[in-house]
Structures are given as structure tokens and as C-alpha cells.
Amino acid sequence: MAKKRPQTKAAKPQLTDGPVPVVGAREPCPCNSGRRYKACHGRAAAHAVTELVQRPFEGLAGECDWVALRELVPAATVELTLKDGLPEGVPSVTLATVLPMAWPALRRDDGSVLLALQNDTSSGDLSRDLADTLRRALVAEPGSPVAAHRVEADGPRLQDLLDPQAAFKPVVHPGFEFWVPDAENASADVAASLERANAAAIPTALLSGTDAAYWCETPEKNHLRWVMPYPEEKLLDALARLHAAGTSSLGEGTRLVGSFRAHGLTVPVWDLPSDMGAEECEKPAAEFAERLAAALATDAPLTGDERRARGGLTNRQVTLS
């Protein structure tokens, strides 16, 4: 006799009216189908993304730092300046690497806005997604987070909203206490999210003497990851010239180990001894910047040794975005 199939609980009614909200790929789909978002409405959303923009931060002040804060830095903030000034009731707009519970943005009780940079986005244009979140945060009720949202393909971009002449000055933090004015009295959810984030954060520092060079500490060795604005092919040629000449390191015990691409820019990476802190990187990084500038100005064809060095650097290159 055939066995009876176990009875299953009645499925929740699925949402049929209106757009389905965008959520994380592994979260339950908001339509109540019982499937993860990526296997349900997220699949259609993935096919509906706009054409991928390779350099979403191009044209913004501090493009290299935008890339670093998106891909490399755990905890940092930057004060943003809007082209049209701050709306009434909004005392400030601050870019943050991440926010509690992965909120895309937060309108604080005092009306100020925090905009998160490292969240998943719904289209192929990160700048457009962030601009949409920012616009909604500016009119959100004080004291409320801004939810993820599917973005129209013809909406404004950050380049349309931010003042291109304003300075972009990241402040790297040791932890995420900047999330809340009074961390000791935060809600249980925020306090738990804060504790998890602080435990996972890798100690990171921005070098003061060079642009977009970030030191970080890991258990076995430290690293310097330097986001550079130069055309990729020209930069790789310059790095190969220095590598072949034995001048690509940052001093004894350091080594240029390769590079990766992120949002259209190239990021060389050095391994550092575990006892080499950010302050010890300042002088050798400044000296390397001078050697690199000279190598970038050279148009002579690569020698055999330089071509081999370039091949080694290229073979160790990966793309993050």
C-alpha cells in the first residue's frame, strides 16, 4: 500500500498586487512563496538589471576612495555635500560603509541622513541605486530606516546629486559606534548588530601622505591596498618596470603580490610584515609614489624582463566588480 505523503502546512497567500520589494538574495521572498528571493522574484529582478556600469563613481570627487570604502574598508564615514544644498530639516548627509541590519539608509531622529555604501543593489548602476536611496532618505520620517527598492533605469545618479567640487574626506573608524549617538542605550537589535560588526571588522587605516592607500592588519601578515586612478594598461606597464628593477616593494620584508580590479579601477596589493603598522608605511609609500610617477611617464617599450614581470602581475589579477 502506498504511503501517505506527509501533509504540508498551507502556504501563505502570495502577493499579487503591486511590486515585490527587493530583499537580500538569501532572504525569504516577500511574495510569501516560501522560496528564497534569488530563486523567486529575485530571478526576474536579476534579468531586469540595467546595463552594468563599469565605473559607477567616475566623475565624483574621490573616486578612488569611493571604491576603497565600497570594497576594502570595514568602518568609515564621509560627510557629503549636495549640489542644491541640504533640504530643510536635514542637518547633514553622511556616507557610511555599512549600517545596522544592512539598512540601505537611515534617517536619524534629528533628521540627519546616513547612506550605506556596501549594500547589495538592484541594478547594474551602483551610482543610480545609491542616488535613489539617498533621495528617499531625505524625505523619510525621522527615526526610520530606508528599505531596499527597485530603481528606475532613468533615475538620477550620485553625479547628479552631489557637489563635484566638494572635498571627499573619509574618516576610518576602529568600530561601528558611529551608527548610534548613544551606543549604550541602543535597541537590542542594533546592539547585537553592532557587536557582530565590531567583532568582524579588520583593523584598517588610511595613509595620510598618499591618496586612497589603505593599510590593514590580519593575523598572519599586514597588507597595503592602494586604489589607483591610472588607466589599467599603463599602470600595469609601470608596475612591471618597477618590479623588474627590484623597486616595487615598500621596504625590507614587503612584496608587491598582485592587484585586483574594482569598479573600473586597479588596486595593487602589498604583503607587509606583521610588525609594520600604518605609520611605518607612510614614508615608503610616498617614496613608491615618486617611483611610480616616473615609471608612468616612460613610453619606451617593455624589455624582456619587464614583459615577464607584467605577465606575473597580470596572472595574479582578479576582478571584484
C-alpha positions in Angstrom: 0.0 0.0 0.0 1.4 3.4 -1.0 2.5 5.6 1.9 0.6 8.7 2.5 2.6 11.8 1.8 3.0 14.0 4.9 0.7 16.9 5.0 2.3 20.3 4.5 1.2 23.5 6.0 -0.9 25.7 3.9 1.2 28.2 2.0 0.9 31.8 2.9 -1.1 33.7 0.3 1.3 35.2 -2.3 1.4 38.8 -3.1 -0.1 39.5 -6.5 -0.8 43.2 -6.4 2.0 45.8 -6.7 5.8 45.4 -7.0 7.5 42.9 -4.8 10.1 44.6 -2.5 13.8 44.0 -3.1 15.5 42.0 -0.3 18.7 40.1 0.2 19.3 37.2 -2.2 19.1 34.5 0.5 16.2 36.0 2.4 12.6 34.7 2.0 10.9 36.2 -1.0 8.4 38.9 0.2 5.7 37.4 -2.0 5.4 34.6 0.6 6.1 31.8 -1.9 8.3 30.1 0.7 11.3 30.3 -1.6 14.4 32.4 -1.3 14.3 35.7 -3.1 17.1 34.8 -5.6 15.1 31.7 -6.6 11.8 33.6 -6.9 11.2 37.2 -7.8 14.9 37.9 -7.5 15.4 35.9 -10.6 13.3 38.2 -12.6 14.9 41.2 -11.0 18.3 39.9 -12.0 17.3 39.8 -15.6 15.8 43.3 -15.4 19.0 45.0 -14.2 20.3 47.9 -16.3 23.5 47.5 -18.2 26.5 47.2 -15.9 28.3 50.5 -15.4 32.0 49.6 -15.1 33.0 52.8 -13.3 29.9 53.9 -11.2 31.9 56.6 -9.3 33.6 58.2 -12.2 33.2 62.0 -12.1 32.7 62.1 -8.3 35.3 63.7 -6.1 37.4 61.0 -4.5 36.6 58.2 -6.9 39.4 56.0 -5.6 38.2 56.4 -2.0 34.6 55.6 -3.1 36.0 52.3 -4.5 38.0 51.6 -1.3 35.1 52.3 1.0 32.9 50.0 -1.1 35.3 47.1 -1.3 38.1 47.4 1.3 37.2 49.4 4.4 35.0 47.9 7.2 34.1 51.1 9.1 34.3 54.6 7.7 32.2 57.7 7.1 32.4 60.7 4.8 30.4 63.9 5.0 28.6 64.5 1.7 27.7 67.9 0.1 24.7 68.1 -2.1 24.6 70.3 -5.2 21.4 72.0 -4.2 22.2 72.2 -0.5 20.6 70.4 2.4 16.8 70.3 2.5 15.0 71.9 5.4 15.2 69.6 8.4 18.2 67.7 7.2 21.3 68.9 9.2 23.8 66.6 7.4 24.2 63.7 5.0 26.9 61.1 5.8 28.1 58.3 3.7 28.8 55.1 5.8 30.4 51.8 4.7 27.6 49.8 6.3 24.6 50.4 8.7 23.0 48.1 11.3 20.7 45.3 9.9 22.2 46.1 6.4 19.8 49.1 6.1 20.4 50.9 2.8 20.0 54.3 4.6 18.8 55.7 7.9 17.1 59.0 8.7 18.0 59.7 12.3 15.8 61.2 15.0 17.5 64.6 14.5 16.8 64.5 10.7 20.3 63.7 9.6 20.8 61.0 7.0 23.2 58.0 6.9 23.7 56.4 3.5 25.2 52.9 3.3 27.7 52.1 0.5 28.3 48.3 0.8 24.7 47.1 0.4 23.5 44.9 -2.4 22.0 46.8 -5.3 19.1 46.1 -7.6 20.5 47.4 -10.9 23.8 47.4 -12.8 24.5 51.0 -11.9 25.6 51.4 -8.3 25.6 55.2 -8.5 21.9 55.2 -9.6 20.9 52.8 -6.8 22.6 54.9 -4.2 21.1 58.2 -5.5 17.7 56.7 -5.4 18.2 55.6 -1.8 19.6 59.0 -0.8 16.6 60.8 -2.3 14.2 58.6 -0.4 16.2 59.0 2.8 16.0 62.8 2.5 12.2 62.7 2.8 11.8 59.7 5.1 10.3 60.2 8.6 13.0 61.0 11.2 13.9 57.9 13.2 13.2 55.4 10.4 15.4 53.2 8.1 15.0 53.2 4.3 14.2 49.9 2.8 15.7 48.4 -0.4 13.9 49.4 -3.5 13.9 48.5 -7.2 15.3 51.5 -9.1 14.0 53.0 -12.3 16.5 52.8 -15.2 16.3 56.5 -15.9 16.6 57.9 -12.4 19.3 60.3 -11.3 22.8 59.2 -10.3 25.1 60.4 -7.5 26.8 62.6 -10.0 23.5 64.5 -10.4 23.0 65.0 -6.7 26.5 65.6 -5.2 28.7 68.7 -5.5 31.7 67.6 -7.6 33.8 70.4 -6.2 33.3 69.4 -2.5 36.1 67.6 -0.8 35.7 63.9 -0.1 37.5 63.1 3.1 37.0 59.6 4.6 37.2 59.1 8.3 38.2 55.5 9.1 36.8 54.2 12.5 38.0 51.4 14.7 34.4 50.2 15.1 30.8 51.0 14.2 29.8 53.1 17.2 29.1 55.9 14.7 25.9 54.1 14.0 24.2 55.5 17.1 24.7 58.7 19.1 24.4 56.7 22.4 25.5 53.1 21.8 24.9 52.1 25.5 21.2 52.8 25.1 20.7 51.3 21.6 17.9 48.8 20.9 18.6 45.1 21.3 18.6 44.5 17.6 21.0 47.4 16.9 23.3 46.5 19.9 23.5 42.9 18.6 24.3 44.0 15.1 26.9 46.4 16.4 28.6 43.7 18.4 28.7 41.3 15.4 30.1 44.1 13.1 32.8 45.1 15.6 33.9 41.5 16.1 34.3 41.0 12.3 36.0 44.3 11.5 39.6 44.1 10.3 41.8 46.9 11.7 42.2 49.4 8.9 43.9 52.8 8.4 44.1 55.4 5.6 47.6 56.6 4.9 47.8 60.4 5.3 50.6 61.1 2.8 49.1 59.3 -0.3 45.7 59.1 -1.9 43.4 56.1 -1.3 46.1 53.8 0.2 44.7 51.7 3.0 46.7 49.6 5.5 45.0 46.7 7.2 46.0 44.1 9.8 45.4 40.4 9.6 46.6 37.6 11.9 49.5 36.4 9.8 50.6 39.5 7.9 49.5 43.0 7.2 48.6 44.5 3.8 48.6 47.7 1.9 45.8 48.0 -0.7 46.1 51.1 -2.9 43.3 52.2 -5.3 44.9 54.0 -8.2 43.2 56.2 -10.8 45.5 55.5 -13.8 44.5 53.6 -16.9 44.9 49.9 -16.2 47.3 49.0 -19.1 49.6 52.0 -18.4 49.6 51.3 -14.7 50.5 47.6 -15.2 53.3 48.6 -17.5 54.7 51.0 -14.8 54.4 48.4 -12.1 56.2 45.9 -14.3 59.0 48.3 -14.9 59.4 48.8 -11.1 59.1 45.1 -10.4 61.7 44.1 -12.9 64.0 46.8 -11.5 63.5 45.4 -8.0 61.9 48.7 -6.8 58.3 47.6 -6.5 58.4 46.8 -2.7 57.8 49.1 0.2 61.0 48.1 2.0 62.5 45.1 3.6 60.1 42.2 4.2 57.4 43.7 1.9 56.3 42.5 -1.5 54.0 43.6 -4.3 51.9 40.4 -4.7 49.5 41.5 -7.4 46.4 43.6 -8.0 42.7 43.4 -8.5 40.1 45.4 -10.4 37.2 47.0 -8.6 34.6 49.3 -10.2 36.8 50.0 -13.2 40.0 50.9 -11.2 43.1 48.8 -10.4 44.2 48.1 -6.8 47.8 47.0 -6.3 48.3 44.9 -3.1 51.4 44.6 -1.0 52.2 42.0 1.7 53.7 43.6 4.8 55.4 42.1 7.9 53.0 41.8 10.9 55.0 44.3 12.8 54.7 47.0 10.1 52.0 49.4 11.1 50.3 52.1 9.1 52.7 54.8 10.3 55.7 52.7 9.2 54.1 52.6 5.7 53.9 56.4 5.3 57.4 57.1 4.1 58.0 54.1 1.9 54.5 54.6 0.3 55.4 58.2 -0.5 58.7 57.2 -2.0 57.0 54.5 -4.1 54.5 57.1 -5.4 57.5 59.1 -6.8 59.0 56.0 -8.4 55.6 55.1 -9.9 55.1 58.6 -11.3 58.5 58.3 -13.1 57.6 54.9 -14.5 54.2 56.1 -15.7 55.9 58.9 -17.6 58.1 56.4 -19.5 56.8 55.4 -23.0 59.7 53.1 -24.0 58.7 49.5 -25.0 58.9 47.0 -22.2 62.1 44.9 -22.0 62.0 41.1 -21.8 62.3 41.2 -18.1 59.6 43.8 -17.8 57.3 41.8 -20.0 57.8 38.7 -17.8 57.2 40.8 -14.7 54.0 42.2 -16.3 52.8 38.7 -17.1 53.3 37.6 -13.5 51.3 40.6 -12.2 48.5 40.0 -14.8 48.3 36.3 -13.8 47.7 37.3 -10.2 45.0 39.8 -11.1 41.3 39.3 -10.1 38.2 41.3 -10.7 35.9 42.1 -7.7 33.2 44.0 -9.6 
